[in-house]
Amino acid sequence: MCKEGLYRNAEGLCVIPALCPCEDQGVLREASSEWEEGCLVCRCVNGQKWCQSGCPLLQCEEGEVKVEEPGSCCPVCRKEFPGEPVAECRRYTEVRNITKGDCRLDNVEVSYCRGRCLSKIDVILEEPYLQSLCDCCSYRLDPESPVRFLSLLCDSGESEPVVLPVIHSCECTSCQGGDLSRR
C-alpha cells in the first residue's frame, strides 16, 4: 500500500503521479512520453493519456480561407478564389518604322501600354441593382515632355511633321462598364 498521493508503478514502487506510465490499448507508455495517433499528438501525463490536435494555430490572410486537404491532418490557407486572374498593366517599348501615306521614318522608339485589368458586376439590393467595377489598362504621359515632334521623310523629298505621345507609365484605372442591352 502506497502513501496518500503516491501510486504503485509496474515495478511495484510507490511513485508520484508524474512518474506513472499510461496504458494505451494494451501498450504501456512511459511517463511524460509523447506519440502521434493519426492527426492527434498524445502525451502520458500523471498516468493518464491526453490527446490534442497537433496543428498550429492558423491565421489566414485577407482573401484566404482555411481548407482541409485530403490526406492532411492540419488545415491550410488557400486563396478564396484560386482561379481569379491577376491584374497586370505594363509599359512596353519597341522600335518601329512609322509611315503616313508615302512618308516614313525608320527606327523610332515607341512606348505603349498592354495588359489586363480586373472588372466585375455585382448585384446590389438598391437601384440600379447592378454595380459595375471596371478597370482598364491606361497610360500616363511623361510630365516633362508629353509628346515628341518628328519629321517623316516623304518620297517627294519633303518632310511631314507628326506628333508622337510619350507614355511615362501604365496602370489599371477605373473606366466605363455597363449595360450592353441599351447599345
C-alpha positions as CSV (number, residue, x, y, z in Angstrom):
1,M,0.0,0.0,0.0
2,C,1.4,3.4,-1.0
3,K,1.1,6.6,1.0
4,E,-1.6,9.1,0.0
5,G,-0.8,10.9,-3.3
6,L,1.5,8.1,-4.4
7,Y,0.8,5.3,-6.9
8,R,2.4,1.8,-7.5
9,N,4.2,1.6,-10.8
10,A,4.9,-1.6,-12.9
11,E,7.9,-2.4,-10.9
12,G,5.9,-2.2,-7.7
13,L,7.5,1.0,-6.4
14,C,5.4,3.9,-5.0
15,V,5.8,7.0,-7.2
16,I,4.3,10.4,-7.7
17,P,1.6,10.6,-10.4
18,A,4.0,12.4,-12.8
19,L,6.2,9.2,-12.9
20,C,3.2,6.9,-13.6
21,P,3.1,5.2,-17.0
22,C,-0.1,5.2,-19.2
23,E,-1.8,2.1,-20.6
24,D,-2.9,2.8,-24.2
25,Q,-4.8,0.0,-26.0
26,G,-2.6,-2.7,-24.3
27,V,0.6,-0.7,-24.8
28,L,2.4,0.7,-21.7
29,R,3.6,4.2,-22.4
30,E,6.4,5.8,-20.3
31,A,5.5,8.8,-18.1
32,S,5.8,12.1,-20.0
33,S,6.2,10.3,-23.3
34,E,4.7,11.8,-26.5
35,W,3.4,10.0,-29.6
36,E,1.1,10.6,-32.6
37,E,-2.2,8.9,-33.2
38,G,-3.5,9.9,-36.6
39,C,-3.9,13.7,-36.5
40,L,-3.5,13.9,-32.7
41,V,-0.5,14.4,-30.5
42,C,-0.8,12.3,-27.3
43,R,1.1,12.6,-24.0
44,C,1.3,10.5,-20.9
45,V,0.5,12.9,-18.0
46,N,0.1,11.7,-14.4
47,G,-0.7,8.2,-15.6
48,Q,-3.4,9.4,-18.0
49,K,-3.4,9.6,-21.8
50,W,-4.1,13.2,-23.0
51,C,-4.5,13.9,-26.7
52,Q,-5.0,17.1,-28.7
53,S,-4.7,18.4,-32.2
54,G,-1.1,18.7,-33.3
55,C,-1.9,21.5,-35.7
56,P,-0.5,25.0,-35.1
57,L,-2.9,27.9,-34.7
58,L,-3.7,29.1,-38.2
59,Q,-4.4,32.8,-39.2
60,C,-5.3,33.2,-42.8
61,E,-4.6,36.4,-44.8
62,E,-7.4,38.5,-46.2
63,G,-8.8,36.8,-49.3
64,E,-7.8,33.4,-48.0
65,V,-9.8,30.7,-46.2
66,K,-8.9,27.6,-44.1
67,V,-9.1,24.4,-46.2
68,E,-9.0,20.8,-45.0
69,E,-7.0,19.0,-47.7
70,P,-7.4,15.2,-48.2
71,G,-4.7,13.2,-46.6
72,S,-3.5,16.1,-44.4
73,C,-4.2,16.5,-40.7
74,C,-4.0,20.2,-40.4
75,P,-5.9,22.9,-42.4
76,V,-4.0,25.2,-44.6
77,C,-4.7,28.7,-46.0
78,R,-5.7,28.9,-49.7
79,K,-7.0,31.7,-51.8
80,E,-10.7,32.0,-51.6
81,F,-10.9,32.2,-55.4
82,P,-7.8,30.5,-56.7
83,G,-8.6,30.9,-60.4
84,E,-9.0,34.7,-60.1
85,P,-6.7,36.4,-62.6
86,V,-4.1,38.9,-61.5
87,A,-4.3,42.5,-62.8
88,E,-1.3,43.3,-65.0
89,C,-0.9,46.5,-67.0
90,R,2.6,47.3,-68.2
91,R,4.5,49.8,-70.3
92,Y,6.4,48.3,-73.3
93,T,8.9,50.0,-75.6
94,E,9.7,48.8,-79.1
95,V,11.4,50.2,-82.2
96,R,9.0,50.7,-85.1
97,N,9.0,52.1,-88.6
98,I,6.4,54.9,-88.8
99,T,4.6,55.6,-92.1
100,K,1.9,58.2,-93.1
101,G,1.0,58.0,-96.7
102,D,4.2,58.0,-98.7
103,C,6.2,59.4,-95.8
104,R,8.2,57.3,-93.3
105,L,10.7,57.4,-90.5
106,D,12.6,54.2,-89.5
107,N,13.8,53.0,-86.1
108,V,11.6,55.2,-83.9
109,E,11.3,54.1,-80.2
110,V,7.6,53.9,-79.3
111,S,6.1,53.2,-75.9
112,Y,2.7,51.6,-75.4
113,C,0.5,50.0,-72.7
114,R,-0.7,46.4,-72.7
115,G,-2.2,44.1,-70.1
116,R,-5.4,43.1,-68.4
117,C,-7.2,44.7,-65.5
118,L,-9.9,43.3,-63.4
119,S,-13.6,44.1,-63.6
120,K,-16.8,42.7,-62.1
121,I,-20.5,43.3,-61.9
122,D,-22.2,42.8,-58.6
123,V,-25.9,42.6,-57.8
124,I,-26.9,45.1,-55.1
125,L,-30.2,45.5,-53.2
126,E,-30.8,49.1,-54.2
127,E,-31.3,50.9,-57.5
128,P,-29.8,50.5,-60.1
129,Y,-29.4,46.9,-58.7
130,L,-26.2,46.4,-60.5
131,Q,-22.8,47.8,-59.7
132,S,-20.0,47.6,-62.2
133,L,-16.4,48.0,-61.2
134,C,-14.3,48.2,-64.3
135,D,-10.6,48.9,-64.6
136,C,-8.8,49.4,-67.9
137,C,-5.1,49.4,-68.8
138,S,-4.4,53.1,-69.2
139,Y,-1.5,55.4,-69.8
140,R,0.1,58.4,-68.1
141,L,2.0,60.8,-70.4
142,D,5.5,61.9,-69.4
143,P,5.0,65.1,-67.3
144,E,8.3,66.6,-68.5
145,S,7.8,66.1,-72.3
146,P,4.4,64.6,-73.0
147,V,5.0,64.5,-76.8
148,R,7.8,64.2,-79.3
149,F,7.8,66.1,-82.6
150,L,9.1,64.0,-85.5
151,S,9.7,64.7,-89.2
152,L,8.8,61.9,-91.6
153,L,10.7,61.8,-94.9
154,C,8.4,61.7,-98.0
155,D,9.1,60.2,-101.4
156,S,8.8,63.8,-102.8
157,G,11.8,64.9,-100.7
158,E,9.6,67.0,-98.4
159,S,9.1,66.2,-94.7
160,E,5.8,65.6,-92.9
161,P,5.6,66.7,-89.2
162,V,4.0,64.3,-86.8
163,V,3.4,64.3,-83.0
164,L,4.2,61.1,-81.0
165,P,2.8,60.8,-77.5
166,V,5.4,59.8,-74.9
167,I,4.0,57.3,-72.4
168,H,5.6,57.6,-69.0
169,S,3.8,54.8,-67.2
170,C,0.8,52.4,-67.4
171,E,-1.7,51.3,-64.7
172,C,-5.1,49.9,-64.2
173,T,-7.6,52.8,-63.7
174,S,-11.4,53.0,-63.5
175,C,-13.2,53.0,-66.8
176,Q,-16.7,52.8,-68.1
177,G,-18.5,49.5,-68.0
178,G,-22.2,48.8,-68.0
179,D,-25.4,47.6,-69.7
180,L,-24.8,46.3,-73.2
181,S,-28.6,45.8,-73.7
182,R,-29.0,49.5,-74.2
183,R,-26.5,49.7,-77.0
